[in-house]
Amino acid sequence: MRFVPLADATGTLIPLTGEATAAVSYRISLVHPLLPDTCGIGPIDINLTTDQDGDYLGVPYSMDDGTVTYVNGTFGVPGSDGCGGLEPSIDGLIGLPAPSGNYVDALHGQFDTIFVGS
C-alpha cells in the first residue's frame, strides 16, 4: 500500500484564535504482484480542523509551543478501481465504499516557526 498525494495540502492558521484547517487529497495505491499498477482507492479528500467535526474535537494552535491537533469525523472512502475486475473482491474484503463517518482523531502537528497573532 502506498499513499500518493494528489496535490499539495492546503490550510489556514489564525494564530490569535488558534483556529487552523488543513485539506489533503490522496489516493492509496494497492501494491501486490497479482494487481495491475493502476489498482487503488481514491481520491480520498480529508478536511481537517482544530474545531469540532462529527464527534471529534481538535485542539487549537498554541502560540506557546507551535502545536496543533486536527480532527475529521465525516469523510468517506470510495471503492477501489483499476484493479482488473477484482474490485468487488477487494471492496468486500475491506468494507468499501465507506460512507461519511470515517475519522481522523488527534492528528498532532507542530509548526517549525511559531506564529504569533496580534
LOVEX-5056 format. One line per 8 residues: number of its first residue (from 0); for each residue z, x, y of N, C-alpha, C, O. Coordinates in nm, 3 decimals. Last residue first. Layout:
// LOVEX-5056
NUM> Z:X:Y:Z:X:Y:Z:X:Y:Z:X:Y | ...;
// end
This chain:
// LOVEX-5056
117> 1.660:-0.167:3.910:1.726:-0.169:4.042:1.721:-0.309:4.100:1.771:-0.332:4.211 | 1.689:0.000:3.590:1.645:-0.107:3.679:1.716:-0.098:3.813:1.817:-0.030:3.827 | 1.582:0.284:3.425:1.691:0.225:3.500:1.634:0.121:3.595:1.541:0.150:3.670 | 1.506:0.410:3.105:1.458:0.343:3.225:1.576:0.274:3.293:1.659:0.212:3.226 | 1.504:0.705:2.942:1.591:0.591:2.972:1.549:0.535:3.107:1.555:0.604:3.209 | 1.267:0.809:2.715:1.303:0.808:2.857:1.391:0.687:2.879:1.355:0.576:2.839 | 1.267:0.725:2.453:1.296:0.865:2.484:1.336:0.881:2.630:1.428:0.957:2.663 | 1.416:0.430:2.336:1.322:0.487:2.430:1.363:0.631:2.459:1.480:0.657:2.486;
109> 1.452:0.308:2.016:1.514:0.387:2.122:1.405:0.448:2.207:1.312:0.511:2.156 | 1.515:0.024:1.805:1.428:0.117:1.875:1.507:0.195:1.977:1.614:0.154:2.020 | 1.549:-0.168:1.510:1.609:-0.086:1.615:1.507:0.009:1.675:1.423:0.066:1.605 | 1.521:-0.477:1.410:1.435:-0.359:1.419:1.483:-0.277:1.538:1.461:-0.314:1.653 | 1.662:-0.717:1.323:1.729:-0.594:1.364:1.641:-0.471:1.351:1.680:-0.372:1.289 | 1.431:-0.865:1.116:1.566:-0.876:1.171:1.621:-0.738:1.200:1.627:-0.652:1.111 | 1.152:-1.042:1.086:1.192:-0.904:1.110:1.328:-0.917:1.178:1.337:-0.974:1.287 | 1.039:-1.298:0.858:1.120:-1.245:0.966:1.129:-1.092:0.966:1.117:-1.025:0.864;
101> 0.860:-1.606:0.812:0.892:-1.470:0.770:0.966:-1.405:0.885:0.957:-1.452:0.999 | 0.782:-1.832:0.936:0.920:-1.830:0.888:0.957:-1.697:0.826:1.073:-1.676:0.791 | 0.462:-1.962:0.855:0.558:-1.919:0.956:0.699:-1.928:0.900:0.731:-2.021:0.826 | 0.366:-1.911:0.505:0.364:-1.975:0.637:0.465:-1.914:0.732:0.544:-1.827:0.696 | 0.187:-1.690:0.317:0.324:-1.726:0.351:0.324:-1.786:0.491:0.287:-1.718:0.587 | -0.069:-1.730:0.067:-0.026:-1.704:0.204:0.118:-1.754:0.225:0.163:-1.848:0.160 | 0.152:-1.543:-0.150:0.071:-1.557:-0.029:-0.026:-1.673:-0.042:-0.061:-1.710:-0.154 | 0.319:-1.440:-0.361:0.354:-1.558:-0.281:0.281:-1.572:-0.149:0.341:-1.608:-0.048;
93> 0.248:-1.240:-0.535:0.339:-1.204:-0.425:0.366:-1.319:-0.327:0.428:-1.299:-0.223 | 0.093:-1.369:-0.731:0.195:-1.272:-0.771:0.296:-1.246:-0.660:0.416:-1.231:-0.686 | -0.092:-1.518:-0.587:0.006:-1.585:-0.672:0.122:-1.495:-0.711:0.236:-1.540:-0.721 | -0.242:-1.311:-0.467:-0.166:-1.404:-0.384:-0.058:-1.476:-0.465:0.054:-1.494:-0.418 | -0.356:-1.193:-0.698:-0.271:-1.115:-0.607:-0.181:-1.208:-0.527:-0.060:-1.188:-0.518 | -0.503:-1.411:-0.802:-0.400:-1.344:-0.882:-0.303:-1.266:-0.794:-0.181:-1.271:-0.815 | -0.679:-1.475:-0.589:-0.583:-1.574:-0.641:-0.471:-1.511:-0.724:-0.356:-1.554:-0.716 | -0.820:-1.217:-0.554:-0.731:-1.274:-0.453:-0.635:-1.379:-0.508:-0.516:-1.372:-0.477;
85> -1.010:-1.105:-0.711:-0.872:-1.102:-0.762:-0.771:-1.164:-0.665:-0.651:-1.162:-0.691 | -1.260:-1.085:-0.600:-1.230:-1.203:-0.681:-1.090:-1.207:-0.738:-1.053:-1.303:-0.806 | -1.244:-0.843:-0.450:-1.336:-0.859:-0.562:-1.306:-0.975:-0.655:-1.324:-0.964:-0.776 | -1.088:-0.846:-0.224:-1.031:-0.790:-0.348:-1.118:-0.818:-0.471:-1.068:-0.815:-0.584 | -1.106:-0.954:0.031:-1.183:-0.835:-0.001:-1.143:-0.769:-0.133:-1.162:-0.649:-0.150 | -0.767:-1.062:0.093:-0.912:-1.078:0.099:-0.978:-0.947:0.061:-0.914:-0.842:0.060 | -0.459:-1.255:0.064:-0.538:-1.133:0.052:-0.687:-1.165:0.064:-0.728:-1.280:0.048 | -0.331:-1.484:0.315:-0.360:-1.440:0.180:-0.444:-1.313:0.181:-0.494:-1.270:0.285;
77> -0.115:-1.408:0.601:-0.229:-1.470:0.532:-0.242:-1.421:0.388:-0.173:-1.328:0.346 | 0.202:-1.483:0.712:0.124:-1.378:0.647:0.010:-1.446:0.571:0.035:-1.532:0.486 | 0.370:-1.563:1.024:0.311:-1.596:0.895:0.232:-1.477:0.840:0.200:-1.383:0.913 | 0.683:-1.541:1.204:0.544:-1.503:1.180:0.500:-1.541:1.038:0.581:-1.549:0.946 | 0.945:-1.593:1.301:0.848:-1.702:1.294:0.705:-1.659:1.261:0.613:-1.736:1.288 | 1.141:-1.424:1.390:1.172:-1.510:1.276:1.067:-1.614:1.248:1.094:-1.712:1.179 | 1.199:-1.109:1.506:1.097:-1.213:1.499:1.128:-1.295:1.375:1.140:-1.240:1.265 | 1.366:-0.869:1.719:1.362:-0.964:1.607:1.235:-1.049:1.617:1.173:-1.059:1.723;
69> 1.494:-0.547:1.824:1.394:-0.653:1.825:1.409:-0.743:1.703:1.457:-0.701:1.598 | 1.712:-0.376:2.022:1.697:-0.431:1.887:1.608:-0.554:1.895:1.639:-0.652:1.963 | 1.739:-0.060:2.190:1.699:-0.200:2.191:1.690:-0.246:2.046:1.663:-0.166:1.956 | 1.861:0.213:2.396:1.837:0.143:2.269:1.803:-0.003:2.291:1.833:-0.062:2.395 | 1.935:0.373:2.610:1.793:0.352:2.584:1.761:0.278:2.456:1.647:0.281:2.410 | 2.200:0.395:2.688:2.151:0.487:2.583:2.005:0.468:2.545:1.955:0.538:2.457 | 2.225:0.238:2.925:2.321:0.345:2.894:2.265:0.446:2.795:2.278:0.567:2.813 | 2.051:0.033:2.937:2.023:0.145:3.026:2.118:0.262:2.998:2.093:0.373:3.044;
61> 1.944:-0.135:2.653:2.062:-0.078:2.720:2.020:0.040:2.806:1.960:0.135:2.757 | 1.779:-0.438:2.578:1.770:-0.296:2.611:1.894:-0.252:2.686:1.944:-0.324:2.773 | 1.949:-0.689:2.377:1.875:-0.640:2.493:1.878:-0.489:2.506:1.966:-0.421:2.454 | 1.897:-0.770:2.047:1.994:-0.709:2.137:1.916:-0.649:2.254:1.827:-0.568:2.233 | 1.804:-1.090:1.896:1.790:-0.948:1.925:1.903:-0.898:2.015:1.992:-0.974:2.053 | 1.860:-1.317:1.645:1.893:-1.284:1.782:1.887:-1.133:1.802:1.956:-1.058:1.733 | 1.709:-1.571:1.446:1.744:-1.430:1.468:1.763:-1.402:1.616:1.691:-1.454:1.701 | 1.597:-1.809:1.374:1.742:-1.794:1.352:1.793:-1.655:1.388:1.910:-1.624:1.364;
53> 1.353:-1.798:1.621:1.397:-1.863:1.499:1.549:-1.851:1.489:1.620:-1.880:1.585 | 1.457:-1.561:1.832:1.333:-1.609:1.771:1.370:-1.668:1.635:1.413:-1.596:1.544 | 1.609:-1.460:2.135:1.621:-1.530:2.008:1.484:-1.576:1.961:1.404:-1.624:2.041 | 1.522:-1.135:2.261:1.581:-1.267:2.280:1.602:-1.331:2.143:1.612:-1.259:2.043 | 1.372:-0.925:2.221:1.515:-0.898:2.222:1.593:-1.026:2.244:1.716:-1.026:2.246 | 1.089:-0.966:2.000:1.163:-0.995:2.122:1.307:-0.948:2.108:1.358:-0.932:1.997 | 0.754:-0.933:1.872:0.897:-0.905:1.868:0.962:-0.932:2.003:0.897:-0.922:2.107 | 0.508:-1.070:1.700:0.554:-1.062:1.838:0.706:-1.050:1.836:0.776:-1.145:1.803;
45> 0.267:-0.974:1.474:0.410:-0.993:1.494:0.443:-0.970:1.641:0.412:-0.866:1.698 | 0.010:-1.054:1.262:0.045:-1.038:1.403:0.193:-1.070:1.421:0.238:-1.179:1.388 | -0.194:-0.933:1.027:-0.058:-0.983:1.042:-0.017:-0.950:1.185:-0.011:-0.834:1.225 | -0.529:-1.011:0.924:-0.433:-0.944:1.010:-0.296:-1.014:1.010:-0.286:-1.135:0.994 | -0.423:-0.942:0.583:-0.417:-0.934:0.728:-0.531:-1.006:0.795:-0.620:-1.057:0.727 | -0.444:-0.738:0.307:-0.379:-0.857:0.361:-0.375:-0.841:0.512:-0.330:-0.739:0.564 | -0.710:-0.615:0.091:-0.593:-0.607:0.178:-0.541:-0.742:0.221:-0.590:-0.847:0.177 | -0.984:-0.426:-0.019:-0.878:-0.519:-0.055:-0.758:-0.502:0.036:-0.710:-0.391:0.057;
37> -1.182:-0.240:0.011:-1.174:-0.346:0.112:-1.058:-0.440:0.090:-1.034:-0.528:0.173 | -1.191:-0.077:-0.209:-1.133:-0.023:-0.086:-1.113:-0.129:0.022:-1.034:-0.109:0.115 | -1.105:-0.280:-0.500:-1.200:-0.219:-0.406:-1.129:-0.172:-0.280:-1.020:-0.220:-0.247 | -0.877:-0.193:-0.764:-0.910:-0.274:-0.647:-1.013:-0.203:-0.559:-1.009:-0.081:-0.545 | -0.803:-0.020:-0.962:-0.881:-0.138:-1.002:-0.923:-0.226:-0.885:-0.997:-0.322:-0.903 | -0.643:0.175:-0.836:-0.773:0.213:-0.891:-0.861:0.094:-0.930:-0.984:0.107:-0.932 | -0.512:0.056:-0.527:-0.498:0.063:-0.673:-0.636:0.097:-0.729:-0.737:0.053:-0.674 | -0.380:-0.056:-0.236:-0.440:0.062:-0.297:-0.407:0.066:-0.446:-0.291:0.077:-0.485;
29> -0.432:-0.272:0.020:-0.377:-0.265:-0.115:-0.452:-0.156:-0.190:-0.574:-0.163:-0.206 | -0.344:-0.250:0.352:-0.447:-0.215:0.254:-0.379:-0.202:0.118:-0.280:-0.130:0.104 | -0.246:-0.474:0.583:-0.193:-0.398:0.470:-0.308:-0.376:0.374:-0.364:-0.471:0.319 | -0.289:-0.457:0.930:-0.342:-0.501:0.801:-0.277:-0.414:0.694:-0.255:-0.294:0.714 | -0.146:-0.566:1.244:-0.182:-0.469:1.141:-0.236:-0.537:1.017:-0.230:-0.659:1.003 | -0.029:-0.574:1.567:-0.120:-0.638:1.473:-0.161:-0.533:1.371:-0.206:-0.424:1.407 | 0.251:-0.629:1.776:0.177:-0.540:1.688:0.091:-0.624:1.594:0.132:-0.730:1.547 | 0.440:-0.632:2.068:0.345:-0.704:1.984:0.266:-0.602:1.904:0.219:-0.501:1.958;
21> 0.756:-0.671:2.220:0.657:-0.581:2.161:0.568:-0.665:2.071:0.615:-0.758:2.005 | 0.985:-0.699:2.493:0.898:-0.758:2.392:0.807:-0.648:2.338:0.786:-0.546:2.402 | 1.304:-0.734:2.650:1.194:-0.650:2.602:1.115:-0.726:2.496:1.170:-0.806:2.421 | 1.558:-0.750:2.890:1.455:-0.824:2.815:1.341:-0.730:2.776:1.289:-0.655:2.859 | 1.733:-0.625:3.053:1.734:-0.585:2.912:1.631:-0.655:2.829:1.615:-0.625:2.710 | 1.738:-0.656:3.324:1.789:-0.768:3.243:1.802:-0.731:3.095:1.873:-0.798:3.021 | 1.650:-0.401:3.408:1.761:-0.466:3.476:1.823:-0.578:3.391:1.945:-0.593:3.388 | 1.421:-0.333:3.254:1.548:-0.261:3.238:1.669:-0.334:3.296:1.778:-0.330:3.239;
13> 1.205:-0.499:3.084:1.267:-0.521:3.214:1.407:-0.458:3.206:1.501:-0.521:3.158 | 0.913:-0.432:2.917:1.054:-0.396:2.927:1.099:-0.422:3.070:1.038:-0.372:3.165 | 0.660:-0.527:2.683:0.717:-0.526:2.816:0.863:-0.484:2.807:0.928:-0.499:2.703 | 0.372:-0.417:2.487:0.502:-0.478:2.512:0.543:-0.470:2.657:0.472:-0.416:2.742 | 0.165:-0.331:2.204:0.186:-0.356:2.346:0.324:-0.417:2.365:0.386:-0.463:2.269 | 0.006:-0.104:1.981:0.112:-0.201:2.009:0.125:-0.215:2.160:0.099:-0.121:2.234 | -0.344:-0.075:1.936:-0.219:-0.019:1.987:-0.119:-0.132:2.006:-0.155:-0.243:2.044 | -0.468:-0.231:1.634:-0.476:-0.199:1.778:-0.346:-0.132:1.817:-0.249:-0.132:1.741;
5> -0.416:-0.241:1.371:-0.548:-0.288:1.415:-0.572:-0.263:1.562:-0.685:-0.273:1.610 | -0.261:-0.011:1.150:-0.260:-0.083:1.277:-0.402:-0.121:1.317:-0.496:-0.043:1.299 | -0.198:-0.048:0.819:-0.303:0.001:0.907:-0.298:-0.077:1.039:-0.327:-0.196:1.040 | -0.005:0.052:0.560:-0.002:-0.031:0.679:-0.098:0.030:0.779:-0.083:0.146:0.819 | -0.085:0.055:0.220:-0.091:0.126:0.347:-0.087:0.025:0.460:-0.157:-0.075:0.457 | 0.000:0.084:-0.115:0.000:0.000:0.000:0.000:0.090:0.124:0.075:0.188:0.131;
// end
